[in-house]
């Protein structure tokens, strides 16, 4: 049966491959599944970093700040 997921070929450094193999065995999942999980976590961390930078830049701006109640109500 064909998969609907896109396949991606990557080249891993030997030490990274060894770590992935170890972690996948420990968690009893296929290496591809573990890499996919780790990639999702990494992307969430990148997103958090981007939102944090955006928030920091907004906090530096002068001007009126709205309170929680002003924005969201009671």
PDB file of N, CA, C, O and CB in Angstrom:
ATOM      1  N   UNK A   1       0.844  -1.172   0.000  1.00  0.00           N
ATOM      2  CA  UNK A   1       0.000   0.000   0.000  1.00  0.00           C
ATOM      3  C   UNK A   1       0.896   1.244   0.000  1.00  0.00           C
ATOM      4  O   UNK A   1       1.861   1.315   0.761  1.00  0.00           O
ATOM      5  CB  UNK A   1      -0.964  -0.007   1.224  1.00  0.00           C
ATOM      6  N   UNK A   2       0.582   2.204  -0.839  1.00  0.00           N
ATOM      7  CA  UNK A   2       1.344   3.442  -0.926  1.00  0.00           C
ATOM      8  C   UNK A   2       1.032   4.319   0.281  1.00  0.00           C
ATOM      9  O   UNK A   2      -0.073   4.294   0.823  1.00  0.00           O
ATOM     10  CB  UNK A   2       1.030   4.192  -2.243  1.00  0.00           C
ATOM     11  N   UNK A   3       2.021   5.083   0.681  1.00  0.00           N
ATOM     12  CA  UNK A   3       1.836   5.978   1.817  1.00  0.00           C
ATOM     13  C   UNK A   3       1.470   7.370   1.330  1.00  0.00           C
ATOM     14  O   UNK A   3       1.839   7.765   0.224  1.00  0.00           O
ATOM     15  CB  UNK A   3       3.103   6.029   2.683  1.00  0.00           C
ATOM     16  N   UNK A   4       0.749   8.107   2.153  1.00  0.00           N
ATOM     17  CA  UNK A   4       0.417   9.489   1.821  1.00  0.00           C
ATOM     18  C   UNK A   4       1.465  10.441   2.374  1.00  0.00           C
ATOM     19  O   UNK A   4       1.442  11.636   2.080  1.00  0.00           O
ATOM     20  CB  UNK A   4      -0.968   9.854   2.360  1.00  0.00           C
ATOM     21  N   UNK A   5       2.378   9.916   3.172  1.00  0.00           N
ATOM     22  CA  UNK A   5       3.429  10.743   3.756  1.00  0.00           C
ATOM     23  C   UNK A   5       4.555  10.921   2.746  1.00  0.00           C
ATOM     24  O   UNK A   5       4.892   9.999   2.003  1.00  0.00           O
ATOM     25  CB  UNK A   5       3.965  10.115   5.067  1.00  0.00           C
ATOM     26  N   UNK A   6       5.125  12.110   2.729  1.00  0.00           N
ATOM     27  CA  UNK A   6       6.243  12.386   1.842  1.00  0.00           C
ATOM     28  C   UNK A   6       7.501  11.753   2.414  1.00  0.00           C
ATOM     29  O   UNK A   6       7.749  11.823   3.618  1.00  0.00           O
ATOM     30  CB  UNK A   6       6.433  13.908   1.644  1.00  0.00           C
ATOM     31  N   UNK A   7       8.277  11.148   1.565  1.00  0.00           N
ATOM     32  CA  UNK A   7       9.535  10.537   1.988  1.00  0.00           C
ATOM     33  C   UNK A   7      10.668  11.513   1.723  1.00  0.00           C
ATOM     34  O   UNK A   7      10.642  12.271   0.753  1.00  0.00           O
ATOM     35  CB  UNK A   7       9.783   9.189   1.252  1.00  0.00           C
ATOM     36  N   UNK A   8      11.661  11.483   2.599  1.00  0.00           N
ATOM     37  CA  UNK A   8      12.789  12.386   2.490  1.00  0.00           C
ATOM     38  C   UNK A   8      14.061  11.612   2.800  1.00  0.00           C
ATOM     39  O   UNK A   8      14.174  10.996   3.859  1.00  0.00           O
ATOM     40  CB  UNK A   8      12.628  13.601   3.440  1.00  0.00           C
ATOM     41  N   UNK A   9      15.008  11.642   1.890  1.00  0.00           N
ATOM     42  CA  UNK A   9      16.298  10.993   2.128  1.00  0.00           C
ATOM     43  C   UNK A   9      17.239  11.996   2.778  1.00  0.00           C
ATOM     44  O   UNK A   9      17.392  13.117   2.293  1.00  0.00           O
ATOM     45  CB  UNK A   9      16.908  10.441   0.803  1.00  0.00           C
ATOM     46  N   UNK A  10      17.866  11.591   3.873  1.00  0.00           N
ATOM     47  CA  UNK A  10      18.824  12.462   4.553  1.00  0.00           C
ATOM     48  C   UNK A  10      20.110  11.693   4.810  1.00  0.00           C
ATOM     49  O   UNK A  10      20.118  10.463   4.873  1.00  0.00           O
ATOM     50  CB  UNK A  10      18.237  13.007   5.883  1.00  0.00           C
ATOM     51  N   UNK A  11      21.180  12.431   4.955  1.00  0.00           N
ATOM     52  CA  UNK A  11      22.469  11.843   5.292  1.00  0.00           C
ATOM     53  C   UNK A  11      22.801  12.239   6.727  1.00  0.00           C
ATOM     54  O   UNK A  11      22.785  13.420   7.073  1.00  0.00           O
ATOM     55  CB  UNK A  11      23.592  12.308   4.297  1.00  0.00           C
ATOM     56  N   UNK A  12      23.100  11.249   7.554  1.00  0.00           N
ATOM     57  CA  UNK A  12      23.407  11.495   8.962  1.00  0.00           C
ATOM     58  C   UNK A  12      24.883  11.275   9.227  1.00  0.00           C
ATOM     59  O   UNK A  12      25.505  10.378   8.657  1.00  0.00           O
ATOM     60  CB  UNK A  12      22.565  10.591   9.869  1.00  0.00           C
ATOM     61  N   UNK A  13      25.430  12.096  10.090  1.00  0.00           N
ATOM     62  CA  UNK A  13      26.786  11.860  10.571  1.00  0.00           C
ATOM     63  C   UNK A  13      26.756  10.568  11.387  1.00  0.00           C
ATOM     64  O   UNK A  13      25.740  10.255  12.007  1.00  0.00           O
ATOM     65  CB  UNK A  13      27.323  13.077  11.428  1.00  0.00           C
ATOM     66  N   UNK A  14      27.851   9.822  11.393  1.00  0.00           N
ATOM     67  CA  UNK A  14      27.863   8.533  12.109  1.00  0.00           C
ATOM     68  C   UNK A  14      27.438   8.636  13.576  1.00  0.00           C
ATOM     69  O   UNK A  14      26.727   7.765  14.077  1.00  0.00           O
ATOM     70  CB  UNK A  14      29.244   7.933  12.040  1.00  0.00           C
ATOM     71  N   UNK A  15      27.868   9.689  14.262  1.00  0.00           N
ATOM     72  CA  UNK A  15      27.513   9.814  15.680  1.00  0.00           C
ATOM     73  C   UNK A  15      26.020  10.103  15.855  1.00  0.00           C
ATOM     74  O   UNK A  15      25.417   9.663  16.834  1.00  0.00           O
ATOM     75  CB  UNK A  15      28.345  10.926  16.343  1.00  0.00           C
ATOM     76  N   UNK A  16      25.424  10.835  14.920  1.00  0.00           N
ATOM     77  CA  UNK A  16      23.987  11.106  14.981  1.00  0.00           C
ATOM     78  C   UNK A  16      23.212   9.819  14.705  1.00  0.00           C
ATOM     79  O   UNK A  16      22.233   9.518  15.387  1.00  0.00           O
ATOM     80  CB  UNK A  16      23.587  12.215  13.963  1.00  0.00           C
ATOM     81  N   UNK A  17      23.651   9.073  13.715  1.00  0.00           N
ATOM     82  CA  UNK A  17      22.999   7.800  13.393  1.00  0.00           C
ATOM     83  C   UNK A  17      23.036   6.858  14.594  1.00  0.00           C
ATOM     84  O   UNK A  17      22.053   6.179  14.891  1.00  0.00           O
ATOM     85  CB  UNK A  17      23.676   7.136  12.175  1.00  0.00           C
ATOM     86  N   UNK A  18      24.166   6.822  15.272  1.00  0.00           N
ATOM     87  CA  UNK A  18      24.307   5.949  16.442  1.00  0.00           C
ATOM     88  C   UNK A  18      23.325   6.366  17.549  1.00  0.00           C
ATOM     89  O   UNK A  18      22.698   5.521  18.188  1.00  0.00           O
ATOM     90  CB  UNK A  18      25.765   5.988  16.972  1.00  0.00           C
ATOM     91  N   UNK A  19      23.208   7.672  17.759  1.00  0.00           N
ATOM     92  CA  UNK A  19      22.290   8.166  18.790  1.00  0.00           C
ATOM     93  C   UNK A  19      20.839   7.858  18.428  1.00  0.00           C
ATOM     94  O   UNK A  19      20.060   7.436  19.282  1.00  0.00           O
ATOM     95  CB  UNK A  19      22.472   9.677  18.989  1.00  0.00           C
ATOM     96  N   UNK A  20      20.478   8.070  17.162  1.00  0.00           N
ATOM     97  CA  UNK A  20      19.109   7.789  16.713  1.00  0.00           C
ATOM     98  C   UNK A  20      18.793   6.307  16.891  1.00  0.00           C
ATOM     99  O   UNK A  20      17.723   5.947  17.381  1.00  0.00           O
ATOM    100  CB  UNK A  20      18.920   8.206  15.232  1.00  0.00           C
ATOM    101  N   UNK A  21      19.728   5.457  16.492  1.00  0.00           N
ATOM    102  CA  UNK A  21      19.534   4.014  16.631  1.00  0.00           C
ATOM    103  C   UNK A  21      19.310   3.641  18.093  1.00  0.00           C
ATOM    104  O   UNK A  21      18.403   2.873  18.413  1.00  0.00           O
ATOM    105  CB  UNK A  21      20.746   3.248  16.065  1.00  0.00           C
ATOM    106  N   UNK A  22      20.135   4.187  18.974  1.00  0.00           N
ATOM    107  CA  UNK A  22      20.025   3.894  20.407  1.00  0.00           C
ATOM    108  C   UNK A  22      18.674   4.356  20.964  1.00  0.00           C
ATOM    109  O   UNK A  22      17.996   3.607  21.666  1.00  0.00           O
ATOM    110  CB  UNK A  22      21.173   4.569  21.179  1.00  0.00           C
ATOM    111  N   UNK A  23      18.296   5.587  20.648  1.00  0.00           N
ATOM    112  CA  UNK A  23      17.048   6.140  21.172  1.00  0.00           C
ATOM    113  C   UNK A  23      15.840   5.380  20.630  1.00  0.00           C
ATOM    114  O   UNK A  23      14.893   5.108  21.369  1.00  0.00           O
ATOM    115  CB  UNK A  23      16.934   7.629  20.820  1.00  0.00           C
ATOM    116  N   UNK A  24      15.869   5.040  19.351  1.00  0.00           N
ATOM    117  CA  UNK A  24      14.752   4.303  18.745  1.00  0.00           C
ATOM    118  C   UNK A  24      14.609   2.920  19.383  1.00  0.00           C
ATOM    119  O   UNK A  24      13.496   2.472  19.659  1.00  0.00           O
ATOM    120  CB  UNK A  24      14.956   4.167  17.218  1.00  0.00           C
ATOM    121  N   UNK A  25      15.733   2.249  19.614  1.00  0.00           N
ATOM    122  CA  UNK A  25      15.679   0.936  20.274  1.00  0.00           C
ATOM    123  C   UNK A  25      15.148   1.067  21.696  1.00  0.00           C
ATOM    124  O   UNK A  25      14.328   0.264  22.142  1.00  0.00           O
ATOM    125  CB  UNK A  25      17.073   0.279  20.290  1.00  0.00           C
ATOM    126  N   UNK A  26      15.624   2.086  22.397  1.00  0.00           N
ATOM    127  CA  UNK A  26      15.176   2.312  23.771  1.00  0.00           C
ATOM    128  C   UNK A  26      13.665   2.509  23.828  1.00  0.00           C
ATOM    129  O   UNK A  26      12.991   1.977  24.710  1.00  0.00           O
ATOM    130  CB  UNK A  26      15.888   3.529  24.372  1.00  0.00           C
ATOM    131  N   UNK A  27      13.144   3.280  22.874  1.00  0.00           N
ATOM    132  CA  UNK A  27      11.715   3.591  22.855  1.00  0.00           C
ATOM    133  C   UNK A  27      10.892   2.564  22.083  1.00  0.00           C
ATOM    134  O   UNK A  27       9.668   2.663  22.006  1.00  0.00           O
ATOM    135  CB  UNK A  27      11.501   4.957  22.257  1.00  0.00           C
ATOM    136  N   UNK A  28      11.585   1.578  21.513  1.00  0.00           N
ATOM    137  CA  UNK A  28      10.944   0.495  20.757  1.00  0.00           C
ATOM    138  C   UNK A  28      10.065   1.025  19.616  1.00  0.00           C
ATOM    139  O   UNK A  28       8.912   0.628  19.449  1.00  0.00           O
ATOM    140  CB  UNK A  28      10.102  -0.368  21.696  1.00  0.00           C
ATOM    141  N   UNK A  29      10.657   1.933  18.847  1.00  0.00           N
ATOM    142  CA  UNK A  29       9.988   2.475  17.659  1.00  0.00           C
ATOM    143  C   UNK A  29      10.974   2.441  16.501  1.00  0.00           C
ATOM    144  O   UNK A  29      12.184   2.402  16.723  1.00  0.00           O
ATOM    145  CB  UNK A  29       9.465   3.936  17.910  1.00  0.00           C
ATOM    146  N   UNK A  30      10.477   2.455  15.269  1.00  0.00           N
ATOM    147  CA  UNK A  30      11.388   2.513  14.122  1.00  0.00           C
ATOM    148  C   UNK A  30      12.188   3.819  14.126  1.00  0.00           C
ATOM    149  O   UNK A  30      11.735   4.844  14.634  1.00  0.00           O
ATOM    150  CB  UNK A  30      10.599   2.376  12.803  1.00  0.00           C
ATOM    151  N   UNK A  31      13.372   3.752  13.552  1.00  0.00           N
ATOM    152  CA  UNK A  31      14.224   4.940  13.505  1.00  0.00           C
ATOM    153  C   UNK A  31      13.528   6.098  12.796  1.00  0.00           C
ATOM    154  O   UNK A  31      13.625   7.241  13.242  1.00  0.00           O
ATOM    155  CB  UNK A  31      15.543   4.617  12.806  1.00  0.00           C
ATOM    156  N   UNK A  32      12.832   5.818  11.702  1.00  0.00           N
ATOM    157  CA  UNK A  32      12.145   6.884  10.961  1.00  0.00           C
ATOM    158  C   UNK A  32      11.087   7.562  11.828  1.00  0.00           C
ATOM    159  O   UNK A  32      10.901   8.777  11.753  1.00  0.00           O
ATOM    160  CB  UNK A  32      11.495   6.317   9.686  1.00  0.00           C
ATOM    161  N   UNK A  33      10.398   6.777  12.648  1.00  0.00           N
ATOM    162  CA  UNK A  33       9.388   7.340  13.548  1.00  0.00           C
ATOM    163  C   UNK A  33      10.046   8.242  14.579  1.00  0.00           C
ATOM    164  O   UNK A  33       9.550   9.332  14.863  1.00  0.00           O
ATOM    165  CB  UNK A  33       8.593   6.221  14.248  1.00  0.00           C
ATOM    166  N   UNK A  34      11.154   7.793  15.134  1.00  0.00           N
ATOM    167  CA  UNK A  34      11.857   8.585  16.143  1.00  0.00           C
ATOM    168  C   UNK A  34      12.385   9.880  15.538  1.00  0.00           C
ATOM    169  O   UNK A  34      12.286  10.943  16.153  1.00  0.00           O
ATOM    170  CB  UNK A  34      13.011   7.776  16.757  1.00  0.00           C
ATOM    171  N   UNK A  35      12.947   9.793  14.334  1.00  0.00           N
ATOM    172  CA  UNK A  35      13.450  11.000  13.675  1.00  0.00           C
ATOM    173  C   UNK A  35      12.301  11.970  13.418  1.00  0.00           C
ATOM    174  O   UNK A  35      12.459  13.176  13.606  1.00  0.00           O
ATOM    175  CB  UNK A  35      14.166  10.645  12.347  1.00  0.00           C
ATOM    176  N   UNK A  36      11.160  11.465  12.994  1.00  0.00           N
ATOM    177  CA  UNK A  36       9.993  12.311  12.751  1.00  0.00           C
ATOM    178  C   UNK A  36       9.545  12.998  14.042  1.00  0.00           C
ATOM    179  O   UNK A  36       9.234  14.189  14.033  1.00  0.00           O
ATOM    180  CB  UNK A  36       8.838  11.480  12.161  1.00  0.00           C
ATOM    181  N   UNK A  37       9.511  12.257  15.145  1.00  0.00           N
ATOM    182  CA  UNK A  37       9.128  12.831  16.440  1.00  0.00           C
ATOM    183  C   UNK A  37      10.106  13.925  16.855  1.00  0.00           C
ATOM    184  O   UNK A  37       9.695  15.001  17.290  1.00  0.00           O
ATOM    185  CB  UNK A  37       9.070  11.736  17.523  1.00  0.00           C
ATOM    186  N   UNK A  38      11.393  13.648  16.719  1.00  0.00           N
ATOM    187  CA  UNK A  38      12.409  14.627  17.106  1.00  0.00           C
ATOM    188  C   UNK A  38      12.357  15.869  16.220  1.00  0.00           C
ATOM    189  O   UNK A  38      12.576  16.981  16.699  1.00  0.00           O
ATOM    190  CB  UNK A  38      13.799  13.999  17.039  1.00  0.00           C
ATOM    191  N   UNK A  39      12.072  15.688  14.952  1.00  0.00           N
ATOM    192  CA  UNK A  39      11.952  16.817  14.038  1.00  0.00           C
ATOM    193  C   UNK A  39      10.753  17.691  14.411  1.00  0.00           C
ATOM    194  O   UNK A  39      10.844  18.918  14.373  1.00  0.00           O
ATOM    195  CB  UNK A  39      11.821  16.322  12.588  1.00  0.00           C
ATOM    196  N   UNK A  40       9.632  17.063  14.771  1.00  0.00           N
ATOM    197  CA  UNK A  40       8.456  17.826  15.201  1.00  0.00           C
ATOM    198  C   UNK A  40       8.774  18.659  16.439  1.00  0.00           C
ATOM    199  O   UNK A  40       8.393  19.827  16.525  1.00  0.00           O
ATOM    200  CB  UNK A  40       7.274  16.881  15.488  1.00  0.00           C
ATOM    201  N   UNK A  41       9.474  18.052  17.398  1.00  0.00           N
ATOM    202  CA  UNK A  41       9.857  18.771  18.617  1.00  0.00           C
ATOM    203  C   UNK A  41      10.763  19.945  18.272  1.00  0.00           C
ATOM    204  O   UNK A  41      10.591  21.045  18.798  1.00  0.00           O
ATOM    205  CB  UNK A  41      10.564  17.824  19.613  1.00  0.00           C
ATOM    206  N   UNK A  42      11.718  19.711  17.396  1.00  0.00           N
ATOM    207  CA  UNK A  42      12.636  20.763  16.978  1.00  0.00           C
ATOM    208  C   UNK A  42      11.899  21.921  16.311  1.00  0.00           C
ATOM    209  O   UNK A  42      12.206  23.085  16.564  1.00  0.00           O
ATOM    210  CB  UNK A  42      13.684  20.197  16.030  1.00  0.00           C
ATOM    211  N   UNK A  43      10.931  21.602  15.463  1.00  0.00           N
ATOM    212  CA  UNK A  43      10.157  22.647  14.791  1.00  0.00           C
ATOM    213  C   UNK A  43       9.326  23.449  15.790  1.00  0.00           C
ATOM    214  O   UNK A  43       9.179  24.662  15.635  1.00  0.00           O
ATOM    215  CB  UNK A  43       9.244  22.031  13.725  1.00  0.00           C
ATOM    216  N   UNK A  44       8.785  22.791  16.807  1.00  0.00           N
ATOM    217  CA  UNK A  44       8.039  23.504  17.846  1.00  0.00           C
ATOM    218  C   UNK A  44       8.959  24.443  18.618  1.00  0.00           C
ATOM    219  O   UNK A  44       8.567  25.554  18.974  1.00  0.00           O
ATOM    220  CB  UNK A  44       7.365  22.509  18.809  1.00  0.00           C
ATOM    221  N   UNK A  45      10.184  23.991  18.873  1.00  0.00           N
ATOM    222  CA  UNK A  45      11.150  24.838  19.572  1.00  0.00           C
ATOM    223  C   UNK A  45      11.514  26.060  18.723  1.00  0.00           C
ATOM    224  O   UNK A  45      11.637  27.165  19.249  1.00  0.00           O
ATOM    225  CB  UNK A  45      12.418  24.031  19.922  1.00  0.00           C
ATOM    226  N   UNK A  46      11.686  25.866  17.423  1.00  0.00           N
ATOM    227  CA  UNK A  46      11.978  26.982  16.520  1.00  0.00           C
ATOM    228  C   UNK A  46      10.816  27.973  16.502  1.00  0.00           C
ATOM    229  O   UNK A  46      11.026  29.186  16.496  1.00  0.00           O
ATOM    230  CB  UNK A  46      12.263  26.466  15.092  1.00  0.00           C
ATOM    231  N   UNK A  47       9.597  27.451  16.494  1.00  0.00           N
ATOM    232  CA  UNK A  47       8.415  28.311  16.513  1.00  0.00           C
ATOM    233  C   UNK A  47       8.366  29.111  17.812  1.00  0.00           C
ATOM    234  O   UNK A  47       8.083  30.309  17.794  1.00  0.00           O
ATOM    235  CB  UNK A  47       7.128  27.473  16.348  1.00  0.00           C
ATOM    236  N   UNK A  48       8.641  28.450  18.941  1.00  0.00           N
ATOM    237  CA  UNK A  48       8.664  29.136  20.234  1.00  0.00           C
ATOM    238  C   UNK A  48       9.696  30.256  20.236  1.00  0.00           C
ATOM    239  O   UNK A  48       9.443  31.346  20.748  1.00  0.00           O
ATOM    240  CB  UNK A  48       8.962  28.142  21.363  1.00  0.00           C
ATOM    241  N   UNK A  49      10.865  29.976  19.656  1.00  0.00           N
ATOM    242  CA  UNK A  49      11.929  30.980  19.594  1.00  0.00           C
ATOM    243  C   UNK A  49      11.476  32.186  18.768  1.00  0.00           C
ATOM    244  O   UNK A  49      11.730  33.329  19.149  1.00  0.00           O
ATOM    245  CB  UNK A  49      13.217  30.371  18.991  1.00  0.00           C
ATOM    246  N   UNK A  50      10.811  31.936  17.649  1.00  0.00           N
ATOM    247  CA  UNK A  50      10.331  33.027  16.796  1.00  0.00           C
ATOM    248  C   UNK A  50       9.274  33.860  17.518  1.00  0.00           C
ATOM    249  O   UNK A  50       9.309  35.089  17.457  1.00  0.00           O
ATOM    250  CB  UNK A  50       9.757  32.468  15.483  1.00  0.00           C
ATOM    251  N   UNK A  51       8.332  33.202  18.203  1.00  0.00           N
ATOM    252  CA  UNK A  51       7.299  33.935  18.935  1.00  0.00           C
ATOM    253  C   UNK A  51       7.900  34.713  20.104  1.00  0.00           C
ATOM    254  O   UNK A  51       7.445  35.813  20.417  1.00  0.00           O
ATOM    255  CB  UNK A  51       6.220  32.971  19.445  1.00  0.00           C
ATOM    256  N   UNK A  52       8.917  34.150  20.747  1.00  0.00           N
ATOM    257  CA  UNK A  52       9.584  34.835  21.845  1.00  0.00           C
ATOM    258  C   UNK A  52      10.280  36.098  21.345  1.00  0.00           C
ATOM    259  O   UNK A  52      10.214  37.144  21.992  1.00  0.00           O
ATOM    260  CB  UNK A  52      10.596  33.900  22.526  1.00  0.00           C
ATOM    261  N   UNK A  53      10.938  36.003  20.207  1.00  0.00           N
ATOM    262  CA  UNK A  53      11.604  37.162  19.613  1.00  0.00           C
ATOM    263  C   UNK A  53      10.573  38.233  19.253  1.00  0.00           C
ATOM    264  O   UNK A  53      10.797  39.420  19.490  1.00  0.00           O
ATOM    265  CB  UNK A  53      12.413  36.746  18.358  1.00  0.00           C
ATOM    266  N   UNK A  54       9.456  37.815  18.688  1.00  0.00           N
ATOM    267  CA  UNK A  54       8.385  38.747  18.350  1.00  0.00           C
ATOM    268  C   UNK A  54       7.867  39.445  19.604  1.00  0.00           C
ATOM    269  O   UNK A  54       7.674  40.661  19.605  1.00  0.00           O
ATOM    270  CB  UNK A  54       7.237  38.014  17.634  1.00  0.00           C
ATOM    271  N   UNK A  55       7.644  38.686  20.661  1.00  0.00           N
ATOM    272  CA  UNK A  55       7.148  39.259  21.915  1.00  0.00           C
ATOM    273  C   UNK A  55       8.171  40.218  22.512  1.00  0.00           C
ATOM    274  O   UNK A  55       7.808  41.294  22.987  1.00  0.00           O
ATOM    275  CB  UNK A  55       6.814  38.147  22.923  1.00  0.00           C
ATOM    276  N   UNK A  56       9.447  39.837  22.492  1.00  0.00           N
ATOM    277  CA  UNK A  56      10.495  40.718  23.017  1.00  0.00           C
ATOM    278  C   UNK A  56      10.524  42.038  22.258  1.00  0.00           C
ATOM    279  O   UNK A  56      10.655  43.102  22.864  1.00  0.00           O
ATOM    280  CB  UNK A  56      11.868  40.033  22.934  1.00  0.00           C
ATOM    281  N   UNK A  57      10.402  41.973  20.938  1.00  0.00           N
ATOM    282  CA  UNK A  57      10.399  43.197  20.131  1.00  0.00           C
ATOM    283  C   UNK A  57       9.181  44.060  20.437  1.00  0.00           C
ATOM    284  O   UNK A  57       9.283  45.287  20.470  1.00  0.00           O
ATOM    285  CB  UNK A  57      10.432  42.852  18.639  1.00  0.00           C
ATOM    286  N   UNK A  58       8.040  43.435  20.661  1.00  0.00           N
ATOM    287  CA  UNK A  58       6.836  44.201  20.997  1.00  0.00           C
ATOM    288  C   UNK A  58       6.974  44.866  22.362  1.00  0.00           C
ATOM    289  O   UNK A  58       6.499  45.984  22.560  1.00  0.00           O
ATOM    290  CB  UNK A  58       5.600  43.293  20.978  1.00  0.00           C
ATOM    291  N   UNK A  59       7.620  44.184  23.299  1.00  0.00           N
ATOM    292  CA  UNK A  59       7.794  44.760  24.635  1.00  0.00           C
ATOM    293  C   UNK A  59       8.731  45.960  24.611  1.00  0.00           C
ATOM    294  O   UNK A  59       8.623  46.842  25.462  1.00  0.00           O
ATOM    295  CB  UNK A  59       8.329  43.707  25.601  1.00  0.00           C
ATOM    296  N   UNK A  60       9.648  46.008  23.650  1.00  0.00           N
ATOM    297  CA  UNK A  60      10.591  47.127  23.529  1.00  0.00           C
ATOM    298  C   UNK A  60       9.915  48.376  22.973  1.00  0.00           C
ATOM    299  O   UNK A  60      10.392  49.490  23.191  1.00  0.00           O
ATOM    300  CB  UNK A  60      11.767  46.734  22.634  1.00  0.00           C
ATOM    301  N   UNK A  61       8.806  48.196  22.256  1.00  0.00           N
ATOM    302  CA  UNK A  61       8.114  49.327  21.638  1.00  0.00           C
ATOM    303  C   UNK A  61       7.498  50.221  22.703  1.00  0.00           C
ATOM    304  O   UNK A  61       6.946  49.761  23.703  1.00  0.00           O
ATOM    305  CB  UNK A  61       7.032  48.836  20.666  1.00  0.00           C
ATOM    306  N   UNK A  62       7.617  51.513  22.445  1.00  0.00           N
ATOM    307  CA  UNK A  62       6.979  52.469  23.336  1.00  0.00           C
ATOM    308  C   UNK A  62       5.506  52.560  22.945  1.00  0.00           C
ATOM    309  O   UNK A  62       5.131  52.257  21.812  1.00  0.00           O
ATOM    310  CB  UNK A  62       7.678  53.872  23.267  1.00  0.00           C
ATOM    311  N   UNK A  63       4.707  52.968  23.871  1.00  0.00           N
ATOM    312  CA  UNK A  63       3.289  53.113  23.576  1.00  0.00           C
ATOM    313  C   UNK A  63       2.453  52.448  24.649  1.00  0.00           C
ATOM    314  O   UNK A  63       2.966  51.829  25.581  1.00  0.00           O
ATOM    315  CB  UNK A  63       2.958  52.526  22.209  1.00  0.00           C
ATOM    316  N   UNK A  64       1.162  52.595  24.487  1.00  0.00           N
ATOM    317  CA  UNK A  64       0.233  52.068  25.478  1.00  0.00           C
ATOM    318  C   UNK A  64       0.210  50.548  25.429  1.00  0.00           C
ATOM    319  O   UNK A  64       0.118  49.940  24.363  1.00  0.00           O
ATOM    320  CB  UNK A  64      -1.176  52.631  25.251  1.00  0.00           C
ATOM    321  N   UNK A  65       0.295  49.964  26.591  1.00  0.00           N
ATOM    322  CA  UNK A  65       0.168  48.515  26.726  1.00  0.00           C
ATOM    323  C   UNK A  65      -1.241  48.220  27.227  1.00  0.00           C
ATOM    324  O   UNK A  65      -1.753  48.916  28.104  1.00  0.00           O
ATOM    325  CB  UNK A  65       1.258  47.925  27.700  1.00  0.00           C
ATOM    326  N   UNK A  66      -1.853  47.207  26.679  1.00  0.00           N
ATOM    327  CA  UNK A  66      -3.191  46.818  27.110  1.00  0.00           C
ATOM    328  C   UNK A  66      -3.102  45.752  28.191  1.00  0.00           C
ATOM    329  O   UNK A  66      -2.223  44.891  28.161  1.00  0.00           O
ATOM    330  CB  UNK A  66      -4.021  46.309  25.917  1.00  0.00           C
ATOM    331  N   UNK A  67      -4.016  45.818  29.139  1.00  0.00           N
ATOM    332  CA  UNK A  67      -4.063  44.801  30.184  1.00  0.00           C
ATOM    333  C   UNK A  67      -4.775  43.565  29.648  1.00  0.00           C
ATOM    334  O   UNK A  67      -5.407  43.598  28.592  1.00  0.00           O
ATOM    335  CB  UNK A  67      -4.775  45.340  31.454  1.00  0.00           C
ATOM    336  N   UNK A  68      -4.660  42.495  30.386  1.00  0.00           N
ATOM    337  CA  UNK A  68      -5.346  41.254  30.025  1.00  0.00           C
ATOM    338  C   UNK A  68      -6.852  41.486  29.909  1.00  0.00           C
ATOM    339  O   UNK A  68      -7.491  41.018  28.966  1.00  0.00           O
ATOM    340  CB  UNK A  68      -5.055  40.153  31.065  1.00  0.00           C
ATOM    341  N   UNK A  69      -7.407  42.209  30.869  1.00  0.00           N
ATOM    342  CA  UNK A  69      -8.848  42.466  30.882  1.00  0.00           C
ATOM    343  C   UNK A  69      -9.267  43.324  29.692  1.00  0.00           C
ATOM    344  O   UNK A  69     -10.330  43.102  29.113  1.00  0.00           O
ATOM    345  CB  UNK A  69      -9.256  43.150  32.191  1.00  0.00           C
ATOM    346  N   UNK A  70      -8.438  44.306  29.321  1.00  0.00           N
ATOM    347  CA  UNK A  70      -8.766  45.152  28.169  1.00  0.00           C
ATOM    348  C   UNK A  70      -8.804  44.339  26.873  1.00  0.00           C
ATOM    349  O   UNK A  70      -9.603  44.619  25.979  1.00  0.00           O
ATOM    350  CB  UNK A  70      -7.748  46.295  28.041  1.00  0.00           C
ATOM    351  N   UNK A  71      -7.955  43.355  26.784  1.00  0.00           N
ATOM    352  CA  UNK A  71      -7.892  42.548  25.568  1.00  0.00           C
ATOM    353  C   UNK A  71      -8.961  41.463  25.571  1.00  0.00           C
ATOM    354  O   UNK A  71      -9.701  41.316  24.598  1.00  0.00           O
ATOM    355  CB  UNK A  71      -6.509  41.918  25.419  1.00  0.00           C
ATOM    356  N   UNK A  72      -9.044  40.709  26.652  1.00  0.00           N
ATOM    357  CA  UNK A  72      -9.889  39.514  26.690  1.00  0.00           C
ATOM    358  C   UNK A  72     -11.185  39.692  27.466  1.00  0.00           C
ATOM    359  O   UNK A  72     -12.044  38.810  27.436  1.00  0.00           O
ATOM    360  CB  UNK A  72      -9.123  38.385  27.281  1.00  0.00           C
ATOM    361  N   UNK A  73     -11.342  40.801  28.153  1.00  0.00           N
ATOM    362  CA  UNK A  73     -12.542  40.984  28.977  1.00  0.00           C
ATOM    363  C   UNK A  73     -12.341  40.329  30.333  1.00  0.00           C
ATOM    364  O   UNK A  73     -11.217  40.019  30.727  1.00  0.00           O
ATOM    365  CB  UNK A  73     -13.790  40.397  28.275  1.00  0.00           C
ATOM    366  N   UNK A  74     -13.434  40.125  31.036  1.00  0.00           N
ATOM    367  CA  UNK A  74     -13.339  39.558  32.393  1.00  0.00           C
ATOM    368  C   UNK A  74     -12.883  38.147  32.401  1.00  0.00           C
ATOM    369  O   UNK A  74     -12.757  37.545  33.468  1.00  0.00           O
ATOM    370  CB  UNK A  74     -14.645  39.639  33.087  1.00  0.00           C
TER     371      UNK A  74
END
